[in-house]
Amino acid sequence: CHASVPGRSHCPPMKPIAPLAGACLLVGTLVTVLLSPVAQAAPAYDAEAAQRNWQEGPVPPAPALSTRHLEKVPMPGYSAITVQVDVDSLTLGQDGVVRYVVLLSSKEGARSAFYQGINCRLWQVRTYERYRFDLTPARWEAADDAWSDLALERSRYAIAIAQDGLCDDATPPISTDDARRRFGHNRYWSNTSW
């Protein structure tokens, strides 16, 4: 087309293309989103995969043994031991493990202490160190036990600790402060059948 008269054009009027282009863009976007894996339904939670993929973070050293703020853990009536947790020792790691110091004592006066961790999500416990009262001076000694299932017979007092407020079912506390605040306030253990 050309302009034969200055200021006037013999070209036919152009049709607007913006609506057509917008519609094409919208259709293309919808196709992309619908075919994208992000838009697909999320896979079901795989507990076994979570267990395989979980890794424990660095373990802080055992805190100094203290009896200043002990919280007694309810145990079955037939239990021959008294279980107490040093609430000031409770910490929540970035790996989700709640670590603490527990003191055990018998009616005969025997006593022991352990620095342990509980993984609420995997329902497991691990002992990192044992306190050697028989040494001079008394001190922590590495145990380096592997993670074990809380359902095991030897871990019954650890189950009591978990159910005394350390774990909300399989959910850990949201912070160290939360762990210390709520420990000892979830006491349904006395109603548990052994």
GIQUI-V207776 format. One record per run of one state. SS is the DSSP state (2 for helix, 1 for strand, 0 for the rest). FROM is the first residue (numbers start at 1). TO is the last residue. If there is no record, write none. Layout:
ss=<SS:SS>
from=<FROM:FROM>
to=<TO:TO>
This chain:
ss=<0:2:0:2:0:2:0:1:0:1:0:1:0:1:0:1:0:1:0:1:0:2:1:0:1:0:2:0:2:0>
from=<1:18:36:37:40:47:54:70:74:81:93:97:107:111:120:124:133:139:143:148:150:153:167:169:171:173:176:183:189:192>
to=<17:35:36:39:46:53:69:73:80:92:96:106:110:119:123:132:138:142:147:149:152:166:168:170:172:175:182:188:191:194>
